[in-house]
Structure formats: structure tokens, C-alpha cells
Amino acid sequence: MLQNKVRDLLNQQVNKEFYSAYLYLDFSNYYESRGLNGFANWYKVQAQEERDHAMLFYQYLHNNNETVTLEAINKPDQTFTCDMDPLKAGLEHEEYVTALINEIYGAAYEAKDFRTMQFLDWFVKEQGEEETNAHDLIAKMELFGSDPKSLYMLNSELAARVYTAPSLVL
Ligand code: MG
């Protein structure tokens, strides 16, 4: 049995991760319409990863004999005026997700719920990687985004990203 606060935060995170998937699919959607298929691919893969994250929280709750409540997923409603906008929104979103993971970790720590802390360790590390990736994309766009040939090459680089299943298996 998980402590109620820990359980509720874990359940909320299922929704937050599905929202992340939806948000990144919308980024992909934007870049498709711009003809930047590499950027679109990068965020489509990112959306797949976020769905995996949601399923890890879902499965962790079930593995601990908890029921899961699936709430409505918010509509991604940001409008983008340039190709940099989604990248900056992505960094901001990952910083928000890091804060959410830290909040669950804090609640698990308070409850001396070492199992949940161990489960969350993977996500703590993952969030570090997500923020690094988001920073890198912004840096590359700042360096190369204003030159069409460089943008073409950056787009080709991002087109090469392939989906891999998460290293955490429950
Ligand atoms: Mg995630």
C-alpha cells in the first residue's frame, strides 16, 4: 500500500506524462506544417517516450495494487510564431516536469517510501537528460537556425533520431 499522497501524485503523473506526449505531438504537428520533417521526427519520437513514461507510472501503481484513474488530457493550446518557439516551450515544459518528479520524490521521502524513491531515481536521471537535450536543441537552433543550409543539415540530423524503448522495465 502506498501512502495516499504519494499514490495521488503518482496517479497525477500518469496524466502529466500523457499530456507531455500530446504536447510534443503538437510540436511535431507544427514542424510538419513548416516542412521541417527532421524536427517533426524528433518530437514524434519524444512523444513516444512520454507515452512510455506514462505507462511506467501506470504499471508501477498497478504493481503496488493501486487502482489508476485516467483523467482528461488538456488540449495543447500554444501558438508558435517562429521555429524556435517550440524548442523554448519544450525546455520550459521539461523544467516543469522535473519539478513534478521532485515533488513526488519529496512526498515519498517524507513517507519513508523507499520503493517509490528507487522507482523515481530513473526519472530523476531522465529529467536531467531531457533538460540537457532541450538546451542543446535551443543552442543548435541559435547557432544554425538563421542560415538555410545549416538549418537543412540540422533538420537532417534530427531526422535520424529513432525510438528506443525505455531502459526501465517494471
Ligand atoms: Mg516524461
Backbone and ligand atoms as CSV (ligand in chain L), in Angstrom:
chain,resi,resn,atom,element,x,y,z
A,1,MET,N,N,0.841,-1.201,0.000
A,1,MET,CA,C,0.000,0.000,0.000
A,1,MET,C,C,0.873,1.248,0.000
A,2,LEU,N,N,0.530,2.149,-0.897
A,2,LEU,CA,C,1.247,3.417,-0.930
A,2,LEU,C,C,0.511,4.430,-0.061
A,3,GLN,N,N,1.232,5.347,0.504
A,3,GLN,CA,C,0.587,6.437,1.232
A,3,GLN,C,C,-0.273,7.231,0.240
A,4,ASN,N,N,-1.430,7.700,0.719
A,4,ASN,CA,C,-2.387,8.360,-0.191
A,4,ASN,C,C,-1.786,9.512,-0.991
A,5,LYS,N,N,-0.993,10.340,-0.325
A,5,LYS,CA,C,-0.428,11.496,-1.033
A,5,LYS,C,C,0.515,11.034,-2.150
A,6,VAL,N,N,1.335,10.042,-1.826
A,6,VAL,CA,C,2.277,9.508,-2.826
A,6,VAL,C,C,1.485,8.886,-3.975
A,7,ARG,N,N,0.486,8.095,-3.639
A,7,ARG,CA,C,-0.350,7.447,-4.662
A,7,ARG,C,C,-1.009,8.479,-5.574
A,8,ASP,N,N,-1.578,9.523,-4.973
A,8,ASP,CA,C,-2.283,10.540,-5.770
A,8,ASP,C,C,-1.325,11.287,-6.706
A,9,LEU,N,N,-0.142,11.580,-6.207
A,9,LEU,CA,C,0.844,12.273,-7.061
A,9,LEU,C,C,1.314,11.369,-8.197
A,10,LEU,N,N,1.495,10.077,-7.914
A,10,LEU,CA,C,1.888,9.126,-8.964
A,10,LEU,C,C,0.780,9.013,-10.009
A,11,ASN,N,N,-0.466,8.981,-9.528
A,11,ASN,CA,C,-1.607,8.907,-10.454
A,11,ASN,C,C,-1.690,10.170,-11.314
A,12,GLN,N,N,-1.459,11.310,-10.678
A,12,GLN,CA,C,-1.469,12.578,-11.424
A,12,GLN,C,C,-0.384,12.582,-12.501
A,13,GLN,N,N,0.749,11.938,-12.195
A,13,GLN,CA,C,1.872,11.944,-13.136
A,13,GLN,C,C,1.552,11.137,-14.397
A,14,VAL,N,N,0.675,10.133,-14.281
A,14,VAL,CA,C,0.226,9.392,-15.478
A,14,VAL,C,C,-0.355,10.398,-16.468
A,15,ASN,N,N,-1.225,11.259,-15.959
A,15,ASN,CA,C,-1.862,12.273,-16.809
A,15,ASN,C,C,-0.845,13.281,-17.343
A,16,LYS,N,N,0.057,13.709,-16.477
A,16,LYS,CA,C,1.059,14.720,-16.886
A,16,LYS,C,C,1.959,14.194,-18.005
A,17,GLU,N,N,2.301,12.895,-17.924
A,17,GLU,CA,C,3.172,12.314,-18.955
A,17,GLU,C,C,2.409,12.147,-20.272
A,18,PHE,N,N,1.142,11.750,-20.177
A,18,PHE,CA,C,0.338,11.677,-21.412
A,18,PHE,C,C,0.166,13.076,-22.014
A,19,TYR,N,N,0.016,14.080,-21.144
A,19,TYR,CA,C,-0.058,15.449,-21.664
A,19,TYR,C,C,1.243,15.823,-22.371
A,20,SER,N,N,2.383,15.424,-21.786
A,20,SER,CA,C,3.680,15.699,-22.428
A,20,SER,C,C,3.716,15.084,-23.823
A,21,ALA,N,N,3.227,13.851,-23.942
A,21,ALA,CA,C,3.185,13.178,-25.247
A,21,ALA,C,C,2.333,13.985,-26.235
A,22,TYR,N,N,1.211,14.462,-25.743
A,22,TYR,CA,C,0.268,15.224,-26.570
A,22,TYR,C,C,0.884,16.563,-26.993
A,23,LEU,N,N,1.575,17.200,-26.033
A,23,LEU,CA,C,2.231,18.486,-26.294
A,23,LEU,C,C,3.312,18.320,-27.359
A,24,TYR,N,N,4.124,17.268,-27.228
A,24,TYR,CA,C,5.213,17.069,-28.185
A,24,TYR,C,C,4.687,16.616,-29.546
A,25,LEU,N,N,3.569,15.923,-29.549
A,25,LEU,CA,C,2.950,15.598,-30.834
A,25,LEU,C,C,2.488,16.876,-31.521
A,26,ASP,N,N,2.055,17.836,-30.723
A,26,ASP,CA,C,1.648,19.128,-31.295
A,26,ASP,C,C,2.854,19.900,-31.831
A,27,PHE,N,N,4.004,19.782,-31.161
A,27,PHE,CA,C,5.240,20.375,-31.690
A,27,PHE,C,C,5.560,19.740,-33.052
A,28,SER,N,N,5.452,18.412,-33.098
A,28,SER,CA,C,5.708,17.661,-34.324
A,28,SER,C,C,4.760,18.130,-35.428
A,29,ASN,N,N,3.530,18.288,-35.040
A,29,ASN,CA,C,2.469,18.790,-35.907
A,29,ASN,C,C,2.851,20.150,-36.520
A,30,TYR,N,N,3.364,21.035,-35.666
A,30,TYR,CA,C,3.804,22.363,-36.134
A,30,TYR,C,C,4.934,22.230,-37.158
A,31,TYR,N,N,5.959,21.426,-36.807
A,31,TYR,CA,C,7.121,21.327,-37.705
A,31,TYR,C,C,6.769,20.622,-39.019
A,32,GLU,N,N,5.844,19.668,-38.972
A,32,GLU,CA,C,5.373,19.037,-40.226
A,32,GLU,C,C,4.811,20.110,-41.156
A,33,SER,N,N,4.013,20.995,-40.576
A,33,SER,CA,C,3.369,22.024,-41.398
A,33,SER,C,C,4.393,23.034,-41.922
A,34,ARG,N,N,5.557,23.113,-41.283
A,34,ARG,CA,C,6.629,24.014,-41.710
A,34,ARG,C,C,7.565,23.355,-42.718
A,35,GLY,N,N,7.361,22.052,-42.946
A,35,GLY,CA,C,8.234,21.335,-43.870
A,35,GLY,C,C,9.546,20.896,-43.247
A,36,LEU,N,N,9.639,20.979,-41.917
A,36,LEU,CA,C,10.855,20.556,-41.205
A,36,LEU,C,C,10.630,19.146,-40.654
A,37,ASN,N,N,10.753,18.166,-41.547
A,37,ASN,CA,C,10.385,16.792,-41.170
A,37,ASN,C,C,11.324,16.191,-40.117
A,38,GLY,N,N,12.581,16.688,-40.054
A,38,GLY,CA,C,13.518,16.189,-39.038
A,38,GLY,C,C,13.111,16.635,-37.638
A,39,PHE,N,N,12.788,17.906,-37.490
A,39,PHE,CA,C,12.281,18.423,-36.212
A,39,PHE,C,C,10.984,17.690,-35.839
A,40,ALA,N,N,10.139,17.471,-36.851
A,40,ALA,CA,C,8.874,16.761,-36.617
A,40,ALA,C,C,9.150,15.348,-36.120
A,41,ASN,N,N,10.147,14.693,-36.723
A,41,ASN,CA,C,10.515,13.339,-36.294
A,41,ASN,C,C,11.031,13.332,-34.864
A,42,TRP,N,N,11.884,14.305,-34.550
A,42,TRP,CA,C,12.485,14.356,-33.212
A,42,TRP,C,C,11.395,14.426,-32.144
A,43,TYR,N,N,10.379,15.260,-32.382
A,43,TYR,CA,C,9.307,15.407,-31.393
A,43,TYR,C,C,8.297,14.262,-31.435
A,44,LYS,N,N,8.199,13.604,-32.568
A,44,LYS,CA,C,7.326,12.418,-32.619
A,44,LYS,C,C,7.928,11.301,-31.765
A,45,VAL,N,N,9.246,11.149,-31.869
A,45,VAL,CA,C,9.936,10.170,-31.023
A,45,VAL,C,C,9.811,10.578,-29.551
A,46,GLN,N,N,9.946,11.880,-29.299
A,46,GLN,CA,C,9.809,12.376,-27.924
A,46,GLN,C,C,8.418,12.056,-27.367
A,47,ALA,N,N,7.410,12.207,-28.203
A,47,ALA,CA,C,6.035,11.896,-27.784
A,47,ALA,C,C,5.910,10.413,-27.421
A,48,GLN,N,N,6.574,9.544,-28.192
A,48,GLN,CA,C,6.547,8.109,-27.880
A,48,GLN,C,C,7.188,7.832,-26.522
A,49,GLU,N,N,8.295,8.533,-26.252
A,49,GLU,CA,C,8.966,8.369,-24.952
A,49,GLU,C,C,8.065,8.805,-23.803
A,50,GLU,N,N,7.331,9.890,-24.008
A,50,GLU,CA,C,6.452,10.391,-22.946
A,50,GLU,C,C,5.312,9.421,-22.664
A,51,ARG,N,N,4.817,8.793,-23.728
A,51,ARG,CA,C,3.789,7.773,-23.538
A,51,ARG,C,C,4.359,6.615,-22.708
A,52,ASP,N,N,5.598,6.248,-22.985
A,52,ASP,CA,C,6.265,5.211,-22.187
A,52,ASP,C,C,6.346,5.622,-20.715
A,53,HIS,N,N,6.684,6.891,-20.482
A,53,HIS,CA,C,6.773,7.376,-19.098
A,53,HIS,C,C,5.411,7.207,-18.405
A,54,ALA,N,N,4.365,7.612,-19.101
A,54,ALA,CA,C,3.010,7.474,-18.534
A,54,ALA,C,C,2.737,6.022,-18.164
A,55,MET,N,N,3.108,5.112,-19.057
A,55,MET,CA,C,2.831,3.697,-18.827
A,55,MET,C,C,3.666,3.130,-17.678
A,56,LEU,N,N,4.851,3.691,-17.458
A,56,LEU,CA,C,5.676,3.246,-16.318
A,56,LEU,C,C,5.005,3.630,-14.998
A,57,PHE,N,N,4.463,4.841,-14.909
A,57,PHE,CA,C,3.736,5.243,-13.693
A,57,PHE,C,C,2.474,4.396,-13.522
A,58,TYR,N,N,1.783,4.179,-14.624
A,58,TYR,CA,C,0.568,3.346,-14.630
A,58,TYR,C,C,0.881,1.947,-14.089
A,59,GLN,N,N,1.954,1.347,-14.629
A,59,GLN,CA,C,2.295,-0.021,-14.237
A,59,GLN,C,C,2.808,-0.084,-12.795
A,60,TYR,N,N,3.559,0.943,-12.391
A,60,TYR,CA,C,4.067,0.971,-11.013
A,60,TYR,C,C,2.903,0.987,-10.022
A,61,LEU,N,N,1.884,1.775,-10.317
A,61,LEU,CA,C,0.707,1.825,-9.450
A,61,LEU,C,C,0.027,0.457,-9.393
A,62,HIS,N,N,-0.161,-0.167,-10.550
A,62,HIS,CA,C,-0.787,-1.495,-10.567
A,62,HIS,C,C,0.063,-2.533,-9.849
A,63,ASN,N,N,1.369,-2.453,-10.018
A,63,ASN,CA,C,2.264,-3.403,-9.340
A,63,ASN,C,C,2.169,-3.283,-7.816
A,64,ASN,N,N,1.697,-2.110,-7.363
A,64,ASN,CA,C,1.528,-1.888,-5.929
A,64,ASN,C,C,0.059,-1.985,-5.505
A,65,ASN,N,N,-0.724,-2.698,-6.337
A,65,ASN,CA,C,-2.139,-2.958,-6.043
A,65,ASN,C,C,-2.983,-1.706,-5.872
A,66,GLU,N,N,-2.619,-0.668,-6.599
A,66,GLU,CA,C,-3.415,0.554,-6.578
A,66,GLU,C,C,-4.255,0.620,-7.853
A,67,THR,N,N,-5.421,1.239,-7.749
A,67,THR,CA,C,-6.209,1.479,-8.955
A,67,THR,C,C,-5.732,2.794,-9.575
A,68,VAL,N,N,-5.899,2.913,-10.878
A,68,VAL,CA,C,-5.456,4.111,-11.585
A,68,VAL,C,C,-6.683,4.830,-12.139
A,69,THR,N,N,-6.737,6.129,-11.936
A,69,THR,CA,C,-7.815,6.937,-12.512
A,69,THR,C,C,-7.247,7.716,-13.698
A,70,LEU,N,N,-7.851,7.497,-14.854
A,70,LEU,CA,C,-7.402,8.203,-16.062
A,70,LEU,C,C,-8.236,9.464,-16.236
A,71,GLU,N,N,-7.586,10.607,-16.102
A,71,GLU,CA,C,-8.271,11.899,-16.223
A,71,GLU,C,C,-8.175,12.418,-17.662
A,72,ALA,N,N,-8.966,13.441,-17.958
A,72,ALA,CA,C,-8.918,14.078,-19.286
A,72,ALA,C,C,-7.545,14.713,-19.510
A,73,ILE,N,N,-7.080,14.636,-20.731
A,73,ILE,CA,C,-5.788,15.243,-21.087
A,73,ILE,C,C,-6.049,16.631,-21.666
A,74,ASN,N,N,-5.340,17.630,-21.135
A,74,ASN,CA,C,-5.528,19.012,-21.599
A,74,ASN,C,C,-5.167,19.180,-23.067
A,75,LYS,N,N,-5.807,20.157,-23.685
A,75,LYS,CA,C,-5.511,20.488,-25.076
A,75,LYS,C,C,-4.221,21.310,-25.144
A,76,PRO,N,N,-3.262,20.920,-25.982
A,76,PRO,CA,C,-2.092,21.788,-26.169
A,76,PRO,C,C,-2.552,23.034,-26.935
A,77,ASP,N,N,-2.397,24.201,-26.321
A,77,ASP,CA,C,-3.009,25.392,-26.932
A,77,ASP,C,C,-2.008,26.516,-27.189
A,78,GLN,N,N,-0.724,26.148,-27.324
A,78,GLN,CA,C,0.257,27.194,-27.602
A,78,GLN,C,C,0.293,27.494,-29.095
A,79,THR,N,N,0.464,28.768,-29.415
A,79,THR,CA,C,0.659,29.126,-30.821
A,79,THR,C,C,2.113,29.534,-31.015
A,80,PHE,N,N,2.678,29.097,-32.131
A,80,PHE,CA,C,4.088,29.345,-32.393
A,80,PHE,C,C,4.242,30.347,-33.527
A,81,THR,N,N,5.104,31.330,-33.303
A,81,THR,CA,C,5.305,32.353,-34.325
A,81,THR,C,C,6.628,32.167,-35.065
A,82,CYS,N,N,7.506,31.309,-34.530
A,82,CYS,CA,C,8.755,31.008,-35.236
A,82,CYS,C,C,9.220,29.606,-34.845
A,83,ASP,N,N,10.214,29.084,-35.578
A,83,ASP,CA,C,10.653,27.704,-35.381
A,83,ASP,C,C,11.408,27.494,-34.068
A,84,MET,N,N,11.817,28.564,-33.418
A,84,MET,CA,C,12.461,28.471,-32.107
A,84,MET,C,C,11.434,28.271,-30.985
A,85,ASP,N,N,10.227,28.784,-31.177
A,85,ASP,CA,C,9.217,28.784,-30.100
A,85,ASP,C,C,8.969,27.417,-29.459
A,86,PRO,N,N,8.762,26.347,-30.256
A,86,PRO,CA,C,8.517,25.043,-29.619
A,86,PRO,C,C,9.714,24.568,-28.794
A,87,LEU,N,N,10.926,24.893,-29.257
A,87,LEU,CA,C,12.129,24.444,-28.539
A,87,LEU,C,C,12.193,25.075,-27.148
A,88,LYS,N,N,11.870,26.372,-27.089
A,88,LYS,CA,C,11.880,27.071,-25.796
A,88,LYS,C,C,10.735,26.590,-24.909
A,89,ALA,N,N,9.579,26.339,-25.542
A,89,ALA,CA,C,8.441,25.813,-24.778
A,89,ALA,C,C,8.768,24.413,-24.255
A,90,GLY,N,N,9.554,23.669,-25.028
A,90,GLY,CA,C,9.952,22.319,-24.616
A,90,GLY,C,C,10.849,22.343,-23.390
A,91,LEU,N,N,11.796,23.269,-23.358
A,91,LEU,CA,C,12.677,23.390,-22.189
A,91,LEU,C,C,11.869,23.783,-20.956
A,92,GLU,N,N,10.995,24.751,-21.139
A,92,GLU,CA,C,10.153,25.203,-20.021
A,92,GLU,C,C,9.301,24.046,-19.492
A,93,HIS,N,N,8.768,23.247,-20.412
A,93,HIS,CA,C,7.930,22.124,-20.003
A,93,HIS,C,C,8.745,21.074,-19.250
A,94,GLU,N,N,9.953,20.795,-19.715
A,94,GLU,CA,C,10.777,19.792,-19.024
A,94,GLU,C,C,11.180,20.255,-17.623
A,95,GLU,N,N,11.427,21.559,-17.487
A,95,GLU,CA,C,11.738,22.090,-16.145
A,95,GLU,C,C,10.532,21.919,-15.218
A,96,TYR,N,N,9.351,22.097,-15.771
A,96,TYR,CA,C,8.117,21.881,-15.009
A,96,TYR,C,C,7.978,20.406,-14.605
A,97,VAL,N,N,8.263,19.506,-15.550
A,97,VAL,CA,C,8.155,18.064,-15.249
A,97,VAL,C,C,9.180,17.664,-14.187
A,98,THR,N,N,10.376,18.233,-14.270
A,98,THR,CA,C,11.393,17.963,-13.238
A,98,THR,C,C,10.853,18.353,-11.861
A,99,ALA,N,N,10.193,19.511,-11.786
A,99,ALA,CA,C,9.626,19.961,-10.508
A,99,ALA,C,C,8.551,18.988,-10.020
A,100,LEU,N,N,7.765,18.439,-10.945
A,100,LEU,CA,C,6.728,17.465,-10.574
A,100,LEU,C,C,7.361,16.188,-10.014
A,101,ILE,N,N,8.402,15.700,-10.693
A,101,ILE,CA,C,9.092,14.480,-10.225
A,101,ILE,C,C,9.693,14.730,-8.839
A,102,ASN,N,N,10.294,15.906,-8.676
A,102,ASN,CA,C,10.882,16.242,-7.374
A,102,ASN,C,C,9.822,16.291,-6.276
A,103,GLU,N,N,8.646,16.767,-6.623
A,103,GLU,CA,C,7.560,16.838,-5.639
A,103,GLU,C,C,7.146,15.426,-5.196
A,104,ILE,N,N,7.034,14.512,-6.150
A,104,ILE,CA,C,6.674,13.132,-5.786
A,104,ILE,C,C,7.794,12.523,-4.940
A,105,TYR,N,N,9.013,12.791,-5.347
A,105,TYR,CA,C,10.167,12.261,-4.608
A,105,TYR,C,C,10.143,12.770,-3.168
A,106,GLY,N,N,9.846,14.043,-3.018
A,106,GLY,CA,C,9.773,14.643,-1.684
A,106,GLY,C,C,8.700,13.990,-0.825
A,107,ALA,N,N,7.564,13.713,-1.429
A,107,ALA,CA,C,6.458,13.064,-0.695
A,107,ALA,C,C,6.842,11.635,-0.310
A,108,ALA,N,N,7.515,10.933,-1.219
A,108,ALA,CA,C,7.964,9.551,-0.934
A,108,ALA,C,C,9.009,9.561,0.176
A,109,TYR,N,N,9.879,10.548,0.154
A,109,TYR,CA,C,10.922,10.688,1.179
A,109,TYR,C,C,10.289,10.909,2.548
A,110,GLU,N,N,9.310,11.804,2.587
A,110,GLU,CA,C,8.589,12.104,3.837
A,110,GLU,C,C,7.922,10.865,4.390
A,111,ALA,N,N,7.385,10.031,3.486
A,111,ALA,CA,C,6.646,8.823,3.884
A,111,ALA,C,C,7.583,7.640,4.133
A,112,LYS,N,N,8.904,7.877,3.982
A,112,LYS,CA,C,9.884,6.772,4.067
A,112,LYS,C,C,9.504,5.628,3.115
A,113,ASP,N,N,9.041,6.035,1.946
A,113,ASP,CA,C,8.634,5.072,0.908
A,113,ASP,C,C,9.842,4.856,-0.017
A,114,PHE,N,N,10.720,3.968,0.432
A,114,PHE,CA,C,11.995,3.775,-0.283
A,114,PHE,C,C,11.794,3.100,-1.640
A,115,ARG,N,N,10.763,2.292,-1.745
A,115,ARG,CA,C,10.488,1.630,-3.029
A,115,ARG,C,C,10.151,2.668,-4.100
A,116,THR,N,N,9.287,3.613,-3.733
A,116,THR,CA,C,8.917,4.648,-4.708
A,116,THR,C,C,10.109,5.543,-5.023
A,117,MET,N,N,10.925,5.829,-4.017
A,117,MET,CA,C,12.131,6.632,-4.269
A,117,MET,C,C,13.035,5.929,-5.277
A,118,GLN,N,N,13.175,4.621,-5.113
A,118,GLN,CA,C,14.026,3.860,-6.032
A,118,GLN,C,C,13.438,3.866,-7.445
A,119,PHE,N,N,12.115,3.706,-7.529
A,119,PHE,CA,C,11.425,3.785,-8.821
A,119,PHE,C,C,11.671,5.140,-9.479
A,120,LEU,N,N,11.584,6.207,-8.659
A,120,LEU,CA,C,11.713,7.566,-9.196
A,120,LEU,C,C,13.144,7.947,-9.567
A,121,ASP,N,N,14.117,7.220,-9.030
A,121,ASP,CA,C,15.522,7.532,-9.344
A,121,ASP,C,C,15.755,7.581,-10.859
A,122,TRP,N,N,15.139,6.633,-11.564
A,122,TRP,CA,C,15.287,6.593,-13.024
A,122,TRP,C,C,14.772,7.884,-13.661
A,123,PHE,N,N,13.653,8.380,-13.131
A,123,PHE,CA,C,13.046,9.596,-13.681
A,123,PHE,C,C,13.865,10.846,-13.339
A,124,VAL,N,N,14.501,10.830,-12.170
A,124,VAL,CA,C,15.357,11.963,-11.788
A,124,VAL,C,C,16.480,12.097,-12.812
A,125,LYS,N,N,17.097,10.955,-13.141
A,125,LYS,CA,C,18.182,10.940,-14.133
A,125,LYS,C,C,17.647,11.314,-15.521
A,126,GLU,N,N,16.513,10.748,-15.881
A,126,GLU,CA,C,15.877,11.006,-17.168
A,126,GLU,C,C,15.603,12.505,-17.344
A,127,GLN,N,N,15.118,13.146,-16.287
A,127,GLN,CA,C,14.817,14.585,-16.391
A,127,GLN,C,C,16.074,15.409,-16.638
A,128,GLY,N,N,17.192,14.975,-16.050
A,128,GLY,CA,C,18.466,15.647,-16.328
A,128,GLY,C,C,18.779,15.566,-17.812
A,129,GLU,N,N,18.564,14.391,-18.393
A,129,GLU,CA,C,18.834,14.195,-19.833
A,129,GLU,C,C,17.859,15.015,-20.688
A,130,GLU,N,N,16.602,15.038,-20.289
A,130,GLU,CA,C,15.593,15.792,-21.053
A,130,GLU,C,C,15.942,17.284,-21.085
A,131,GLU,N,N,16.373,17.819,-19.937
A,131,GLU,CA,C,16.720,19.245,-19.888
A,131,GLU,C,C,17.963,19.523,-20.728
A,132,THR,N,N,18.941,18.608,-20.667
A,132,THR,CA,C,20.149,18.761,-21.494
A,132,THR,C,C,19.785,18.755,-22.977
A,133,ASN,N,N,18.945,17.801,-23.380
A,133,ASN,CA,C,18.516,17.727,-24.784
A,133,ASN,C,C,17.812,19.011,-25.217
A,134,ALA,N,N,16.949,19.525,-24.351
A,134,ALA,CA,C,16.194,20.743,-24.681
A,134,ALA,C,C,17.142,21.937,-24.831
A,135,HIS,N,N,18.121,22.043,-23.912
A,135,HIS,CA,C,19.129,23.107,-24.015
A,135,HIS,C,C,19.927,22.977,-25.314
A,136,ASP,N,N,20.323,21.747,-25.644
A,136,ASP,CA,C,21.129,21.503,-26.852
A,136,ASP,C,C,20.383,21.930,-28.120
A,137,LEU,N,N,19.096,21.602,-28.177
A,137,LEU,CA,C,18.301,21.971,-29.347
A,137,LEU,C,C,18.244,23.487,-29.518
A,138,ILE,N,N,18.050,24.195,-28.408
A,138,ILE,CA,C,17.994,25.658,-28.457
A,138,ILE,C,C,19.336,26.216,-28.915
A,139,ALA,N,N,20.423,25.674,-28.352
A,139,ALA,CA,C,21.773,26.151,-28.708
A,139,ALA,C,C,22.046,25.934,-30.198
A,140,LYS,N,N,21.676,24.762,-30.705
A,140,LYS,CA,C,21.897,24.467,-32.131
A,140,LYS,C,C,21.058,25.379,-33.020
A,141,MET,N,N,19.841,25.630,-32.594
A,141,MET,CA,C,18.961,26.496,-33.376
A,141,MET,C,C,19.490,27.928,-33.383
A,142,GLU,N,N,20.006,28.379,-32.231
A,142,GLU,CA,C,20.592,29.724,-32.170
A,142,GLU,C,C,21.801,29.840,-33.105
A,143,LEU,N,N,22.610,28.778,-33.135
A,143,LEU,CA,C,23.822,28.801,-33.956
A,143,LEU,C,C,23.519,28.676,-35.445
A,144,PHE,N,N,22.592,27.771,-35.778
A,144,PHE,CA,C,22.444,27.380,-37.187
A,144,PHE,C,C,21.102,27.740,-37.816
A,145,GLY,N,N,20.135,28.138,-36.998
A,145,GLY,CA,C,18.761,28.293,-37.484
A,145,GLY,C,C,18.546,29.396,-38.504
A,146,SER,N,N,19.417,30.406,-38.492
A,146,SER,CA,C,19.167,31.555,-39.371
A,146,SER,C,C,19.747,31.372,-40.786
A,147,ASP,N,N,20.550,30.315,-40.959
A,147,ASP,CA,C,21.121,30.046,-42.279
A,147,ASP,C,C,20.421,28.838,-42.910
A,148,PRO,N,N,19.807,28.992,-44.084
A,148,PRO,CA,C,19.018,27.901,-44.673
A,148,PRO,C,C,19.789,26.591,-44.845
A,149,LYS,N,N,21.045,26.666,-45.277
A,149,LYS,CA,C,21.821,25.437,-45.480
A,149,LYS,C,C,22.109,24.735,-44.157
A,150,SER,N,N,22.443,25.529,-43.140
A,150,SER,CA,C,22.710,24.953,-41.818
A,150,SER,C,C,21.434,24.374,-41.220
A,151,LEU,N,N,20.333,25.071,-41.433
A,151,LEU,CA,C,19.044,24.583,-40.925
A,151,LEU,C,C,18.687,23.253,-41.600
A,152,TYR,N,N,18.991,23.164,-42.888
A,152,TYR,CA,C,18.746,21.915,-43.630
A,152,TYR,C,C,19.537,20.765,-43.010
A,153,MET,N,N,20.794,21.041,-42.652
A,153,MET,CA,C,21.640,19.995,-42.059
A,153,MET,C,C,21.175,19.630,-40.653
A,154,LEU,N,N,20.778,20.630,-39.886
A,154,LEU,CA,C,20.259,20.366,-38.542
A,154,LEU,C,C,18.983,19.534,-38.635
A,155,ASN,N,N,18.132,19.895,-39.592
A,155,ASN,CA,C,16.901,19.136,-39.797
A,155,ASN,C,C,17.216,17.677,-40.154
A,156,SER,N,N,18.253,17.474,-40.982
A,156,SER,CA,C,18.660,16.112,-41.366
A,156,SER,C,C,19.182,15.334,-40.161
A,157,GLU,N,N,19.917,16.032,-39.283
A,157,GLU,CA,C,20.428,15.384,-38.066
A,157,GLU,C,C,19.258,14.905,-37.193
A,158,LEU,N,N,18.267,15.758,-37.036
A,158,LEU,CA,C,17.130,15.420,-36.170
A,158,LEU,C,C,16.235,14.346,-36.801
A,159,ALA,N,N,16.319,14.221,-38.117
A,159,ALA,CA,C,15.543,13.194,-38.829
A,159,ALA,C,C,16.057,11.787,-38.501
A,160,ALA,N,N,17.293,11.721,-38.001
A,160,ALA,CA,C,17.925,10.415,-37.757
A,160,ALA,C,C,17.564,9.829,-36.386
A,161,ARG,N,N,16.900,10.609,-35.548
A,161,ARG,CA,C,16.555,10.081,-34.220
A,161,ARG,C,C,15.581,8.918,-34.352
A,162,VAL,N,N,15.908,7.809,-33.690
A,162,VAL,CA,C,14.999,6.658,-33.711
A,162,VAL,C,C,14.506,6.359,-32.300
A,163,TYR,N,N,13.316,5.838,-32.244
A,163,TYR,CA,C,12.712,5.485,-30.963
A,163,TYR,C,C,13.384,4.254,-30.355
A,164,THR,N,N,13.719,4.355,-29.072
A,164,THR,CA,C,14.141,3.152,-28.334
A,164,THR,C,C,13.302,3.065,-27.067
A,165,ALA,N,N,12.965,1.848,-26.697
A,165,ALA,CA,C,12.140,1.639,-25.505
A,165,ALA,C,C,12.923,2.089,-24.263
A,166,PRO,N,N,12.225,2.498,-23.206
A,166,PRO,CA,C,12.926,2.973,-22.006
A,166,PRO,C,C,13.766,1.861,-21.357
A,167,SER,N,N,14.868,2.291,-20.725
A,167,SER,CA,C,15.744,1.308,-20.082
A,167,SER,C,C,15.148,0.767,-18.789
A,168,LEU,N,N,14.166,1.465,-18.255
A,168,LEU,CA,C,13.493,0.996,-17.040
A,168,LEU,C,C,12.362,0.046,-17.429
A,169,VAL,N,N,12.409,-1.156,-16.887
A,169,VAL,CA,C,11.358,-2.139,-17.151
A,169,VAL,C,C,10.740,-2.531,-15.821
A,170,LEU,N,N,9.412,-2.507,-15.750
A,170,LEU,CA,C,8.732,-2.879,-14.485
A,170,LEU,C,C,8.101,-4.255,-14.601
L,1,MG,MG,MG,8.454,12.415,-19.319
